[in-house]
């Protein structure tokens, strides 16, 4: 089914720019236009996916692809954190597909500070969503991609550099006091 009016009325999303609306606001717009079944499927489009490799089997093609990609990305992140020879890394399920841009992007992100690393990882997601969006300007798949992109932008809505520094400094102080108490 095509959703010309709904899709044409949505503001453009640009990585690194503020989200023009929340995911909840987007859902409200879509609730009025989509069937109940399509709306429930649309709500599955996001950054939180099942770890079960079989979870994408019953989903529409674009959602299934998004789930497999996110599973692959998270598996590769976990393997990097655990170390290649670690038992925890060996226990991770091998993803059904290979996404080369993930491995390349994660190698670049490894040297960045935590906040920049997260942005680089979200850039990997965004790039893949751009690929999935091609040819789906006014259909259900396009709405799913839009919702995922909106979820990425929404993550950064309330983040402020100053608040991050304050949180970091508090964590350092807690660690320093705990280390000092342990030495006494």
Secondary structure, 3 states (H helix, E strand, C coil): CECHHHHHHCCCCCCCCCCCCCHHHHHHHHHHHCCHHHHHHHCCCCCCCCCCCCCCCCCCHHHHHHHHHHHHHHHHHHHHHHCCCCHHHHHCCCCCCCCHHHHHHHHHHCCCCHHHHHHHHHHHHHHHHHHHHCCCCCEHHHHHHHHHHHHHHHHCCCCCHHHHHHHHHHHHHHHHHHHHHHHC
